Amino acid sequence: MKTNFLPRNRRRNSRRELVVVGAVLIVAIGAFSLFGNMLTGIFAPLWHSTFYAHTGISNIVGSLRSKDALIAENGALKEQLASDEELIVSLRSVASSRDELLRQFGRVPAGIIAAGVLVHPPETPYDILIADAGENLNVRQGSAVFTPEGALIGAVTDVFARTSRIKLYSSSSERTDAVLERGQAAVTLVGRGGGNMSFTLPRDSAVEAGDRVQSPRLEAPLVGVVEDVEVSPTDSQKTVFVRSPENPSDIRSILIEQ
């Protein structure tokens, strides 16, 4: 049987090739480790910059959106403040006219009890106030209740030793006689809660947002202001929405008529 052997020179060459290949691999691994760390060090700031730039842009966009929302909210608050200031001026004018009218009729204003509000919505339901005046100050059930500016907002329903319970005209389902200043139309206000009321009129009746609604009392104190008018093409009547001169949750002091 004949056996073939590789020539000695060829075996030596194969060993050299293996050694060379191994050396190349070792050098390549070392270079990759060395230059890989160098590349990471070089490009890391770029990656971080990209990340922070993206984050910064997102924050800027979010900030701009927040600023837009704040600007819009600020504008709405300014409009509400201007409306409230105009209403306060109107209330003061009404109070002055009331006192003058009473003097012309030879009547003097009834005794007034100043009271602070201990509890108000939303702590109390149905637009109820609890005042710090009661039997100790001769508060009587049924007495009319005003804001310091002279708007008529409700009446005393219960009197206790040192406190009293007041139901506002805006209390849910509360019905109150009133007069629409435009045209002097007699209306019945129905409480809707949250300082809101409504009444109905024939669809052809003249009424606009901003019109005043007054009490039928001689001095005609303000009860509310028309906020919106709603009418359907098929309805014979229109619904008029009225807001109280003051938000029930903001009332801190009142005047109680004796």
C-alpha positions as CSV (number, residue, x, y, z in Angstrom):
1,M,0.0,0.0,0.0
2,K,1.4,3.3,-1.0
3,T,1.3,6.4,1.3
4,N,1.6,9.9,0.1
5,F,3.3,12.6,2.3
6,L,3.4,16.4,1.8
7,P,6.8,17.7,1.0
8,R,8.6,19.2,3.9
9,N,8.7,22.7,2.4
10,R,5.0,22.7,1.9
11,R,4.3,21.8,5.5
12,R,6.6,24.6,6.7
13,N,4.7,27.1,4.5
14,S,1.4,26.0,5.9
15,R,2.6,26.6,9.4
16,R,3.9,30.1,8.5
17,E,0.5,31.0,7.0
18,L,-1.3,30.0,10.1
19,V,1.1,32.0,12.2
20,V,0.6,35.0,10.0
21,V,-3.2,34.7,10.0
22,G,-3.2,34.5,13.8
23,A,-0.9,37.5,14.1
24,V,-3.2,39.5,11.8
25,L,-6.2,38.6,13.8
26,I,-4.6,39.6,17.1
27,V,-3.5,42.9,15.6
28,A,-7.0,43.5,14.2
29,I,-8.7,42.8,17.5
30,G,-6.3,45.1,19.3
31,A,-6.8,47.9,16.8
32,F,-10.5,47.6,16.9
33,S,-10.4,47.8,20.7
34,L,-8.1,50.8,20.6
35,F,-9.8,52.7,17.8
36,G,-13.3,51.6,18.8
37,N,-12.8,53.4,22.1
38,M,-11.3,56.4,20.3
39,L,-14.2,56.5,17.9
40,T,-16.7,56.2,20.7
41,G,-14.9,59.1,22.4
42,I,-15.0,61.2,19.2
43,F,-18.6,60.5,18.3
44,A,-20.1,60.4,21.8
45,P,-20.4,64.2,22.1
46,L,-22.1,64.2,18.8
47,W,-24.6,61.6,19.9
48,H,-25.2,63.5,23.1
49,S,-25.6,66.8,21.3
50,T,-28.1,65.2,19.0
51,F,-30.0,63.8,21.9
52,Y,-30.0,67.1,23.8
53,A,-30.9,69.0,20.7
54,H,-33.9,66.8,20.1
55,T,-34.8,67.1,23.8
56,G,-34.3,70.9,23.7
57,I,-36.5,71.3,20.6
58,S,-39.2,69.2,22.3
59,N,-39.0,71.4,25.4
60,I,-39.1,74.6,23.3
61,V,-42.1,73.3,21.4
62,G,-43.8,72.4,24.7
63,S,-42.9,75.7,26.2
64,L,-44.3,77.6,23.2
65,R,-47.6,75.6,23.4
66,S,-47.7,76.4,27.2
67,K,-47.1,80.1,26.5
68,D,-49.9,80.1,23.9
69,A,-52.3,78.5,26.3
70,L,-51.2,81.0,29.1
71,I,-51.7,83.9,26.7
72,A,-55.2,82.7,25.7
73,E,-56.1,82.1,29.4
74,N,-54.7,85.5,30.3
75,G,-56.8,87.2,27.6
76,A,-59.9,85.4,28.8
77,L,-59.3,86.5,32.4
78,K,-58.8,90.1,31.3
79,E,-62.1,90.0,29.4
80,Q,-63.8,88.5,32.4
81,L,-62.2,91.1,34.7
82,A,-63.3,94.0,32.5
83,S,-66.9,92.5,32.4
84,D,-66.9,92.2,36.2
85,E,-65.6,95.7,36.7
86,E,-68.3,97.1,34.4
87,L,-70.9,95.1,36.3
88,I,-69.6,96.5,39.7
89,V,-69.8,100.1,38.3
90,S,-73.4,99.3,37.1
91,L,-74.3,97.9,40.5
92,R,-73.0,101.0,42.3
93,S,-75.0,103.2,40.0
94,V,-78.1,101.1,40.6
95,A,-77.6,101.4,44.4
96,S,-77.3,105.1,44.2
97,S,-80.4,105.4,42.1
98,R,-82.3,103.2,44.5
99,D,-81.5,105.3,47.5
100,E,-82.5,108.5,45.6
101,L,-85.8,106.9,44.5
102,L,-86.6,105.8,48.1
103,R,-85.9,109.4,49.3
104,Q,-88.3,110.8,46.6
105,F,-91.0,108.5,47.9
106,G,-90.3,109.5,51.5
107,R,-89.0,106.1,52.4
108,V,-85.7,105.3,54.1
109,P,-83.7,102.2,53.4
110,A,-84.5,99.3,55.8
111,G,-82.0,98.3,58.5
112,I,-79.2,96.3,57.1
113,I,-77.1,93.6,58.8
114,A,-73.6,93.1,57.5
115,A,-72.5,89.5,57.7
116,G,-69.7,87.3,56.6
117,V,-70.1,84.1,54.7
118,L,-68.9,81.1,56.6
119,V,-69.6,78.4,54.0
120,H,-70.4,78.7,50.3
121,P,-70.4,76.5,47.2
122,P,-69.0,74.1,46.4
123,E,-68.8,73.2,50.2
124,T,-72.6,73.6,50.3
125,P,-74.9,72.2,47.6
126,Y,-77.6,73.9,45.6
127,D,-76.2,77.5,45.9
128,I,-76.6,77.7,49.7
129,L,-74.7,80.2,51.9
130,I,-74.2,80.0,55.7
131,A,-73.7,83.4,57.2
132,D,-72.2,84.3,60.6
133,A,-75.3,86.3,61.7
134,G,-78.5,84.8,63.2
135,E,-80.9,85.3,66.1
136,N,-78.1,87.2,68.0
137,L,-78.3,90.0,65.3
138,N,-82.1,89.8,64.8
139,V,-81.9,88.1,61.4
140,R,-85.4,87.0,60.3
141,Q,-86.5,84.2,58.0
142,G,-87.5,85.5,54.6
143,S,-85.2,88.6,54.7
144,A,-83.7,89.6,51.4
145,V,-80.0,89.2,50.9
146,F,-77.8,91.5,48.9
147,T,-74.2,91.8,47.8
148,P,-72.2,94.7,49.2
149,E,-72.7,96.4,45.8
150,G,-76.5,96.2,46.1
151,A,-77.5,93.2,43.9
152,L,-80.3,91.1,45.2
153,I,-79.1,87.4,45.3
154,G,-81.4,85.4,47.6
155,A,-83.3,85.2,50.9
156,V,-82.9,83.8,54.4
157,T,-84.5,80.4,54.7
158,D,-83.4,79.3,58.3
159,V,-82.2,81.3,61.3
160,F,-80.1,79.7,64.1
161,A,-78.6,81.2,67.2
162,R,-75.5,82.7,65.6
163,T,-75.8,81.7,62.0
164,S,-78.4,81.7,59.2
165,R,-79.0,79.7,56.0
166,I,-79.5,81.6,52.7
167,K,-80.8,80.2,49.5
168,L,-79.7,82.0,46.4
169,Y,-82.1,82.7,43.5
170,S,-79.8,80.6,41.3
171,S,-80.3,77.5,43.5
172,S,-81.6,74.6,41.4
173,S,-85.3,74.9,40.5
174,E,-85.8,78.0,42.7
175,R,-88.4,80.3,41.1
176,T,-88.2,84.0,41.5
177,D,-90.3,86.9,40.1
178,A,-88.3,89.4,38.2
179,V,-88.5,92.1,35.5
180,L,-86.5,92.3,32.2
181,E,-85.3,95.9,32.1
182,R,-85.6,96.0,28.3
183,G,-89.4,96.4,27.7
184,Q,-90.2,95.9,31.4
185,A,-91.4,92.4,30.7
186,A,-92.4,90.4,33.8
187,V,-90.5,87.1,33.9
188,T,-90.0,84.1,36.3
189,L,-86.4,83.2,36.9
190,V,-85.7,79.5,37.4
191,G,-82.5,78.6,39.2
192,R,-80.0,76.3,37.4
193,G,-77.3,76.1,40.0
194,G,-73.8,77.6,39.9
195,G,-75.0,81.2,39.8
196,N,-77.1,80.5,36.7
197,M,-80.8,81.1,36.0
198,S,-83.1,81.2,33.0
199,F,-86.5,82.3,31.9
200,T,-88.6,82.1,28.7
201,L,-90.1,84.7,26.5
202,P,-92.1,84.7,23.3
203,R,-89.7,84.3,20.4
204,D,-90.4,87.8,19.0
205,S,-89.6,89.5,22.3
206,A,-86.6,91.9,22.3
207,V,-83.7,90.7,24.5
208,E,-80.0,90.6,24.1
209,A,-76.9,89.5,25.9
210,G,-76.0,92.1,28.5
211,D,-79.6,93.1,29.3
212,R,-80.3,93.5,33.0
213,V,-82.8,91.5,35.0
214,Q,-84.2,93.3,38.1
215,S,-86.3,92.7,41.1
216,P,-90.0,94.0,40.9
217,R,-89.3,95.8,44.2
218,L,-89.6,99.6,44.1
219,E,-85.9,100.2,44.2
220,A,-85.5,97.6,41.4
221,P,-82.2,96.0,42.5
222,L,-80.2,94.0,40.0
223,V,-80.9,90.2,40.1
224,G,-78.9,89.1,37.1
225,V,-77.5,89.8,33.6
226,V,-78.6,88.1,30.4
227,E,-75.7,85.9,29.2
228,D,-77.2,84.1,26.2
229,V,-80.4,83.6,24.2
230,E,-81.4,80.3,22.7
231,V,-84.3,79.8,20.2
232,S,-85.2,77.0,17.9
233,P,-86.8,77.7,14.5
234,T,-89.8,75.5,15.5
235,D,-90.3,76.9,19.0
236,S,-92.8,79.6,19.8
237,Q,-90.6,80.7,22.8
238,K,-87.0,81.5,23.4
239,T,-84.9,80.6,26.5
240,V,-82.9,83.4,28.0
241,F,-79.9,82.4,30.2
242,V,-79.0,84.7,33.1
243,R,-76.0,84.8,35.3
244,S,-76.0,86.0,38.9
245,P,-74.1,89.3,39.5
246,E,-71.6,87.4,41.6
247,N,-70.3,83.8,41.5
248,P,-71.6,81.9,44.5
249,S,-68.2,80.5,45.3
250,D,-66.7,84.0,45.4
251,I,-69.2,85.5,47.9
252,R,-67.4,86.4,51.1
253,S,-69.7,89.1,52.6
254,I,-73.4,89.9,52.3
255,L,-76.0,92.4,53.5
256,I,-79.2,91.1,55.1
257,E,-82.3,93.2,55.2
258,Q,-84.1,93.5,58.5
